[in-house]
Amino acid sequence: MSNSENKNNFDWVWYVIGMVAFVLAFSAVTLHIGYLFLAAIIGLIFGGVFLNKIVKGREHKLSLRLLLQSCKIKIHNQYYILMKKISLIMFLLVGALAVNAQNVTTGVTFPKVDASPLDVVYYPLNTTKSKTPVEPVMRVLYSRPQKKGREVFGVLEQFDKVWRLGANENTEIQFFKPVTIAGKKIKAGRYSVFAIPSKDKWTIIINKQNDKWGAFTYDEKQDLLRTEVVVNKIEKTIEAFSITFIDAPEGANLVMAWDNTQVFLPIGFKK
């Protein structure tokens, strides 16, 4: 076999090797297949030889350096496109999380301010406001309905019917120490308070039920005690139902007032 034939066969082998290597290189760059990047490097070398063999004209001859530069640009472009895709995905993900967080915070429906707001009163009155520690004796939680030009007792709150002593949930009284009401000793604890208003007197009820709405489920069997107090008429109109405490020689008086009606419930305890 002549040297010319050997050279042609040798060129043909280089052509095949270069073609396969170049395809591997192109696949590695285009498909972003990690394990083909090594083949890509080899492909770049043999692919350069392959192209150099095909392109015979000096003016069209593509050097290995230009090929490597071209592939480098290709890899850079693919990397840039990949980074753009990742950035877009991250932007969409962050946006979705932000929208979801906004839905969590703004999608909650909060109740409006109640027409009969909940209030609390302690005895001593400065229990929570004092700069020095003050041991509470008792506390009342109650809602405060408004008169709003209406006639209250005998009309809005009918006589001789059990009343929740306020609005919404039944009024609650908590004793932090044993007390005495109408001669009956009451242990420390939480209790509900109801009233039965009449024209000249109220019946005050201390009941063992708690956390009930109004007097609709009031159970007389759960009464701890009942006691009557005298109705006092006052000149000043009390717009919102109000409860407070005033000092008494043997303890304190629980004072309840609404419209032009006021009553006192004496509560005894050791001072």
C-alpha positions in Angstrom: 0.0 0.0 0.0 1.4 3.3 -1.0 2.1 6.2 1.3 -0.8 8.1 -0.3 -3.3 5.3 0.4 -2.0 5.1 4.0 -2.4 8.8 4.4 -6.0 8.7 3.0 -6.9 5.8 5.4 -5.4 7.7 8.3 -7.4 10.8 7.3 -10.6 8.8 7.1 -10.0 7.4 10.7 -9.5 11.0 11.9 -12.6 12.1 10.2 -14.7 9.4 12.0 -13.1 10.1 15.3 -13.5 13.8 14.9 -17.2 13.5 13.9 -18.0 11.4 17.0 -16.0 13.6 19.4 -17.6 16.7 18.0 -21.1 15.3 18.5 -20.3 14.4 22.1 -19.0 17.9 22.7 -22.1 19.5 21.2 -24.4 17.2 23.3 -22.5 18.0 26.5 -22.9 21.8 25.9 -26.5 21.7 24.6 -28.0 19.2 27.0 -26.0 20.2 30.1 -25.1 16.6 30.8 -22.4 16.7 33.5 -20.6 13.4 32.7 -20.2 14.4 29.1 -18.1 17.5 29.8 -15.0 15.4 29.9 -16.0 14.0 26.5 -16.6 17.6 25.4 -13.0 18.6 26.1 -11.8 15.6 24.1 -14.3 16.4 21.4 -13.1 19.9 21.1 -9.6 18.7 20.3 -10.6 16.0 17.8 -13.4 18.1 16.4 -10.9 20.8 15.6 -8.8 18.2 13.7 -11.9 17.1 11.9 -12.9 20.6 10.8 -9.4 21.3 9.7 -9.3 18.3 7.5 -12.6 19.2 5.9 -11.9 22.8 5.3 -9.0 22.8 2.8 -9.1 26.4 1.7 -6.6 28.6 3.7 -9.0 31.5 3.6 -11.8 29.3 5.2 -9.6 27.3 7.5 -10.8 27.3 11.1 -8.0 27.0 13.6 -8.2 25.0 16.8 -7.9 28.2 18.7 -11.0 29.8 17.0 -12.9 26.6 17.5 -12.1 26.6 21.2 -13.1 30.2 21.4 -16.3 29.5 19.6 -17.2 26.6 22.0 -16.2 28.8 24.9 -18.7 31.4 23.8 -21.3 28.6 23.3 -20.7 27.3 26.8 -20.9 30.8 28.2 -24.1 31.5 26.4 -25.7 28.3 27.6 -24.5 29.1 31.1 -26.0 32.5 30.8 -29.3 31.1 29.6 -29.3 28.6 32.4 -28.7 31.3 35.0 -31.6 33.3 33.5 -33.9 30.3 33.9 -32.8 29.7 37.4 -33.2 33.4 38.3 -36.7 33.4 36.7 -37.7 30.3 38.7 -36.4 31.8 41.9 -38.2 35.1 41.2 -41.5 33.2 40.6 -41.0 31.1 43.7 -40.3 34.2 45.9 -43.3 35.9 44.3 -45.5 32.9 45.0 -44.3 32.8 48.6 -44.9 36.5 49.0 -48.4 36.2 47.7 -49.1 33.3 49.9 -47.8 35.1 52.9 -50.0 38.1 52.0 -53.0 35.9 51.7 -52.3 34.5 55.2 -52.1 37.9 56.7 -54.8 39.7 54.8 -57.1 36.7 54.3 -58.0 36.6 58.0 -61.4 38.1 58.9 -61.3 39.8 62.2 -64.5 40.7 64.1 -65.6 44.3 64.3 -65.4 46.2 67.5 -68.3 45.0 69.6 -71.2 47.3 70.3 -71.0 46.3 73.9 -67.3 46.1 74.6 -65.8 43.8 77.2 -64.4 45.5 80.3 -62.7 44.5 83.5 -62.6 46.0 87.0 -60.4 44.9 89.9 -60.5 45.3 93.6 -58.4 47.1 94.7 -58.9 49.4 91.7 -55.2 50.1 91.3 -54.3 46.4 91.1 -52.9 46.5 87.6 -51.8 50.2 87.6 -49.8 50.3 90.8 -46.0 50.5 90.5 -45.7 48.3 93.6 -47.2 44.8 93.7 -50.9 44.7 94.8 -52.6 41.5 95.6 -56.1 41.4 93.9 -59.1 40.4 96.0 -61.6 40.0 93.2 -62.1 40.9 89.5 -65.2 41.3 87.3 -65.3 40.7 83.6 -68.4 42.1 81.9 -69.7 43.6 78.6 -71.1 47.1 78.6 -74.3 47.7 76.6 -75.4 51.3 75.8 -78.6 53.0 76.6 -78.9 54.9 73.2 -82.0 56.8 74.2 -83.9 53.6 75.2 -85.8 53.0 78.5 -83.7 50.2 80.0 -85.3 48.5 83.1 -88.8 47.4 82.6 -88.6 47.7 78.8 -85.2 46.7 77.3 -84.4 44.5 80.3 -87.7 43.3 81.5 -88.6 43.1 85.2 -88.6 39.7 87.0 -86.6 37.9 84.4 -83.0 36.6 84.7 -80.5 39.0 83.1 -76.9 38.3 82.2 -75.9 41.5 84.0 -74.5 43.1 80.9 -74.3 41.8 77.3 -72.9 39.0 75.3 -71.4 36.3 77.6 -72.6 36.2 81.2 -70.8 38.4 83.6 -68.0 36.7 85.5 -66.6 37.4 88.9 -63.4 35.9 90.2 -62.4 35.8 93.9 -58.7 35.4 94.7 -59.4 34.7 98.3 -62.5 33.5 100.3 -65.3 36.1 100.7 -68.6 36.4 102.4 -71.8 37.5 100.6 -75.1 37.8 102.5 -73.7 35.7 105.3 -72.6 32.9 103.0 -68.9 32.0 102.7 -67.6 31.6 99.1 -64.4 29.9 98.2 -61.8 31.5 95.9 -62.7 30.7 92.3 -64.5 31.8 89.1 -68.3 32.3 89.2 -71.0 33.8 87.0 -73.2 36.7 88.1 -76.8 37.2 87.1 -79.5 39.5 88.2 -83.3 39.6 88.3 -84.2 43.3 88.1 -87.5 44.5 89.7 -88.8 48.0 90.2 -87.6 48.4 93.8 -85.1 45.6 94.2 -82.7 43.3 92.4 -82.0 39.7 93.1 -78.3 39.1 92.6 -77.3 35.5 91.7 -73.9 33.9 92.1 -73.8 30.8 89.9 -71.2 28.1 89.3 -71.7 28.1 85.5 -69.1 29.8 83.5 -68.4 30.8 79.8 -72.0 30.8 78.7 -73.7 33.1 76.3 -76.3 35.3 78.0 -78.8 33.7 80.3 -80.2 31.4 77.7 -78.6 28.3 79.4 -78.9 29.6 82.9 -79.4 26.7 85.3 -80.9 27.6 88.7 -79.6 24.3 90.1 -76.1 25.7 89.8 -76.8 28.7 92.0 -74.4 29.2 94.8 -76.5 31.9 96.4 -79.2 34.5 95.9 -79.5 37.8 97.7 -81.7 40.9 97.3 -80.4 44.4 97.1 -82.3 47.7 97.1 -82.6 49.8 94.0 -81.3 53.4 94.3 -82.5 56.1 91.8 -79.8 58.5 90.7 -80.2 61.8 88.8 -77.2 61.3 86.5 -78.0 59.1 83.6 -75.4 56.3 83.1 -75.1 55.8 79.3 -73.2 52.5 79.4 -73.8 49.7 82.0 -71.0 50.2 84.5 -69.5 48.2 87.4 -67.0 49.3 90.0 -65.9 48.8 93.6 -65.9 51.1 96.6 -64.4 50.5 100.0 -66.5 49.3 102.9 -65.6 48.8 106.5 -65.8 45.0 106.3 -64.6 44.6 102.7 -65.9 46.3 99.5 -69.2 47.1 97.8 -69.8 45.9 94.2 -71.6 48.9 92.5 -73.7 48.4 89.4 -75.4 51.2 87.5 -77.2 51.8 84.3 -79.6 54.5 83.1 -80.9 56.0 86.4 -80.7 52.9 88.4 -77.9 51.9 90.9 -77.4 49.0 93.3 -74.8 47.9 95.8 -73.7 44.4 96.7 -71.7 44.2 99.9 -68.8 41.7 99.8 -66.9 40.9 103.0 -63.3 39.6 103.3 -60.4 40.0 105.7 -58.3 43.1 105.0 
